[in-house]
Structures are given as C-alpha cells and as structure tokens.
C-alpha cells in the first residue's frame, strides 16, 4: 500500500474545503504523507486565535457576499479568490517536517522558471527590482503524532479586493489574540502571464512525487463525490457554525459613542466568545429609561446582527413611544458592530 495520498478539491466553498482538510488530517494513517490542493472563492480566512471584527471589514464582506472562515491553524488573515492556489501537506511524526513541504513548493516553482525563497516569517518571496515581494504565506498545526503545513500561493488574485476586506474600519476596540502582519505582495502571473492554477498544481504534484520517489492516483473531492472520510459531516457542521467562525473569538472590549439630535449615547461592550458579557450605556438623554432597558436587553446576546435586533425589538415593544429613537440606535450599532 502506498504511503502517499493526493487529494484535489473541485469545490471552491471554503467551509467545505477546510472541513475536508481537518477530516483528512484527523483520519490519516500515521505513516502517510498527504498533499491536498484546493481553491476558495470570495473568502476571508482567519487564524484560530484571531478576532474577525478587528481583522476584517465585516460590514463590506456581508454586503459583498464574502464568506468568513476560521481555520484550525494559527497565523493571520488572508483573502482568497480563484486567483489563489492553496496547498496542504500532512504527515505523521517523526516524518513531518515543514521544511520538506516548503522545499517541494520551491522546487515546483523552479521547474516553472520562478526562483522563490523562504523567509523567517513563514513566507515565500521573489526578488524584484523593488525588493523582496511575498507571493505565499503559510500556517502550521501540530498534534502529538502528526502535523500539517498549509499555505496560499498568489497567482492572479484581485489585490484591490484583498485591501477592501482586510482593512477594517478604525474602531475603539481593544482586542486580545493574534494581529495580522501585512506584507508587500506580488502575483506570480506578473512574472509569467501563462501560469495557470492547473499548471501550478501539476508542478507541485510532480515535485511531491519526485521527493518521495513514488506516484499515486489523485482522489477528486466535491460535495457530490466524497471519499471515505470518517466523521466528515460533523466536522463540516462545526466549520459552518457561527459559533466556530465568530464565536471562537478571544475576549475583547469595544467602546463607541454617537451624538443624536435627541441625546448623546456612549456604549461600552465586553465581548467573550462573541457574546455580550457586559455592557454599559451612558447618555445625557432626558428619557434614559429605554437605554437603561437596552443595557439589560443586550446582556448575554450574541455580538451579531441577530443579537442587536433582538435587544432593540424588545425595547421597542416596551417603549413604543421611543420606537424611532431606538431605530436610530439600532442602525448605528449595526454599522459599528460590522
């Protein structure tokens, strides 16, 4: 039986692909070496310890139909479209070595005429007249008996969209967790216009086979064609769950204020696991009772549009004469939350 497995995903759904990756990793034999090649469309992927509200422009993402997906590994936030090629190398220990997978990718690119090099921050770069430019970022995950190295290669990604979604609006937000580090980047098609996703995957596959001196037939994966992956449905359900993608956020605080025609309002949130653990509202309103009721109604709600809407609706039912003011507060909170 071969020690290698090669998977290709024909799906561009990030939640599906990340669930496939996690399931393969958990179920693979300890003596196997796995290469998984895949692409996501219209996605921001964040590290497992990151805060989406700090890293991303979530309001713009929701408007444009961009999926947020939290991965199992650490590291920073990245934007994926079909101009990215994603790779994952997995191996059992003691055979797992992230320098091996890095060398395989660099060897593949060398066969395509692109001379890349690794830097100390898990990036792959090429030398240009303007200095080193990053074309690949990586993240890693290890358990007691296995590890994986995954990353994205910029082929012809839309850099304008990358800037749109990975530059959050300034907020008075004190967040724990990992903050992304931005680098100067380059698409590989700027070096070779003929380079395609298919050609890149073929080169990485051949370099994988060459390194281990072995070849295997590829296994193609999609929601309609699934190999035997134990517990995939449960893993997929978790990956799609709001509580994983947003709710797994480390504790943070958020302070906002606004001056309405009828009063000034200042709100202090303390958010834990994406739920409002504490909230204080200060106001110079002549009728503070609705806002005092809102403070109580927000406590324990999800830090989401649904949670804000539920709290505001409750207060509007309790104070119908203040319906319009509460509607203004709701619109303001929803924008600030995003």
N, C-alpha and C positions, 0 to 999 in steps of 0.2 A: 504494500500500500504506500502511495506517495506521501512524503512529508509536507508537500506544498498544496495549497488551495488558492485558487484565483477566482474572485468574485467581481462581476460588473453589475452595477445597478443601472437599469434603464429608466428608473423613476427620477424625477427632479424634485420630489417632495422632501424637504429637509427632515421633517419629523419621521417619515418612513426610513430615510437613509440612516439617520442617527440611531434609530431603533434597531435596524439591521446590523449596524456596526457593533452596538452594545451586545446584541444577542450572539453574534459570531464570537465576540471576544469572551463572553462568559461560557460558551458551549464548546469552544475549540479544544481539541486534544492538546495536551501539554507539549507534545513533541512536534506539533505542526508549525509551519510558517505560512502566514496568510497575507495575501495582497488583495485589498478591496479598492476598486476605482469607481468614482461616483461624481455626480454634479448636483448642485442645488440651484433653484431659480428663485429670485426675489426673496432673499433671506438675509437676516442678520443672525449670526451665531455668536453667542456669548459663552465665556468660560463658566465653569460650575460655581465660582465664587463671586461672580460679577453682579452688579446692580443695573438692570436694564434701563431704569429711569435716569441713571447717571451717564450711561454709556451711549444711549441711543436717542434719537428724536422719535419717540414712540408715537407722538401725535401724527407726524408725517408718515410714519410707517403704516399706521392704521388707515390713514387717508388713501395711501397708495397700494394697499393690499400686500404689504411686506410681512412675511412670517418671522416671528421671533422664535428662536430655538436655543435652548440651553444644552450644552454638550456635557459629557461626563468628565472631560479633562479640564485642566486649568488654563491659564493664559487669558488673552484679550479678545475683544470683539472684532469680528470680521464680517464684511458684506460679501454675499455670494450671488452671482447671477450665472448665466450659462457661459460667460467668459472665464469662468474658473474651472479648473480640473482639481478634484480632491483625491487624495490618496490616503490609505491607512495600511500600515504594516503591523502585523501582530505576530508574536512568537512566545513560546513558553520559555521559562528560565531553566538553565543558565544561558540558553541560546539567544535570548532577547538582548539586542544591543542597538540603541538608536543611531549610533554612528554608521552601522551597516545599512540601514534604510536610507539615511542621508546620502551615503555613497552610491547607492543604487539609483536614486533620483539624479544625482550629479552625473553619473555615468550615462544614464539615458539621455540627458540633455547634451552631453558631449558628443554622443552619436548623432545628434541632430545639429551639431555645429554651434552649440551655445555653451560657452565656458562660464559656469557658475562656481560660486564658492560659499562655504558655510561661515556664518559669523557667530560670535559668542552668545547672541540672544535668540538662538533657535531659528534664525532667518537664513534664507538663501538669497544671494545678491549677485549682480553682474557689475563689472566695472564699466563706467561710461565716462565721457569727457567731463561730465558734471559730478563725478564721484560715484561711489557705490550706490546702486538702486536696488531696492528689495523687490523680488518677484514671488517669494514664497515665505509664509510663516507657518510655524509648527506648534503643536502641543503634544503632551505625553500623558500617559496614565500607566501606573504600575500597581499590581497586586503582589501577593506573596509568591505566586508561581508563574506569572505572565506579565507581559507589558505590551503597550501599543504606542505607535508614533503616527500621528496623522497631521496632514497639512493641506494647504491650498496653493495652487500654482496659478498666478495671474497670466492668462493667455490673451484675452481681449476684453477684460472686464470694463464696465462703464464707470470710469473714475469719478464722474460728476455725481452719479447716484451714490457711490461709496461715501463721498463727502456729505451728501444730503442726509444720510441715515445714521452716520457715525459721529455726527457733530450735534450733540444735544443742545437745546436752548439753555442759556445760563439760568441756573436755579440756585436759590439759597438752600442747598441740600448738602448735609454733612453725611457722607456715606462711608461705611466700612467696606472692606473687600478689595478686589484687585481692580486697578485702573489700567485701561489700555494705553499703550505707548504707540504713537503714530510715527511712521517712517516714510521716507520718500520712496515711492514705488514706481514700477515700470511693468508694462505688459510685454510678454515675450514676442508678440506679433510686431512690436516696434523694432525687434531685432531680425525677425523672419516673418514676413507677411503671409507666407504659405503654411505656417504651422497651424495645425488643427487639433482639436480635442482628441480625435481618433488617432492621429499620428503620435501625439504625446502619450496616450495610453498604451499604444503598441510599443513605443520605445521603453517605457517603464516596465512593461511586462517582459520584454526581451532581456532587459538588464536584470530583472528579478530571476528569470530562468538561468541566465548566464552565471550569476553569482552563486546559485546553489547547484549548478550543473544538472538541472532537472527541468522537465516540462510537464504541464498538466493541461487538461481541457478546461476552458473557462466555464464558470457557472453564472448564468444571467439571472438577475433578480428583479422582480417588479411586484406590485400588489397582486397581479394576476398569476405570477409564476414564482412560487416560493419554494426554495429547497427546505430540507428538514432542519429547522432552527428551533430548538426547544424553547418554550415559553415566549415566543416572539409576540404573540397577541398581548400578553400582559406588559411586556416591555414597550410595545407600541402605544398602548393605552397610557402608560406613565409619561412617555415622551410627548404625547399630545395634551397632557393635562396642564391647565393653567397653574396649578399648584407647583409643578416642577419648573416650568419655564419662567414664571413670575414669582410664585410663592416661595421659591427657594432662596430668595434674595437675603443677604445678610442685613442685620438691623441698621436702620438709618433714620435721620431726622430730616424734616422738610419744613421750612418756615416761609410763609407767603403773606403778602398784605396787598390790599387794594382800597382805593377811595371811591366809593359810590356816591351818587348825588345825595342819598339819604343817610350815609354814615361811612366811617372808615372801619375796615374789618381786617384783623390780623389772626392768622391761624398757625398754630404750631403742632405738627404731627410727629409722633414717634412710631415708626413702622417696624414691625417684626414679622418675618416670614410673610411679607406682603399683606399683613393685616394691620389695621389701625389699633395699636395697643394703647396709646394715649393721645389725646387731642385737647388743646386749649384754644378757645376763641376769645379774642379781646375786641371790644367795639366801643365807640362813643355814641352808638345809636340811642335815640330816645325811647325805642322799644326793643330792649335787649332780649326779651323772653324767647322769640323764635330762634335766635342764635344760640341761646343757652340750651334750648331744646335740641338744636342741631349738634351741639357738642356731645350731648348724651347719645344722640342717634348715630353719630359716626363711630362711636367707640365699638370696637370689635368687628367693624365692617371690613370687607376686602378693600385694599387700596386699588380700586379699579372703577371703571365707569359704572358697573353694576352696583358697587357698594355706595358710591356717591349718590347715584339716582335713588336708591332705596332710602337713604337717610333724608334726602331732600323731600321726597314724596311723603314720607312720614310727617315731617314738619309742616308741609303744605296742608295736609289733612287736619293737623292740629290747629293751625293758624291760617285759615283760608283768607283772611283779610290781608295777609302778608305774602300772598302767593307770588306776586310779581317780583318782590324783592328777593324771595328765595330762588326764583327762576334765574335772576341775575347772578346770585351767589353760585348756583349750580353751574351755569355756563363758565364762570370764572374758574371754579375748582376743576372742572373737566379739562380746561386748557392747561392749567398749571400742573395737573396730575400727569398729563401727557408729556 
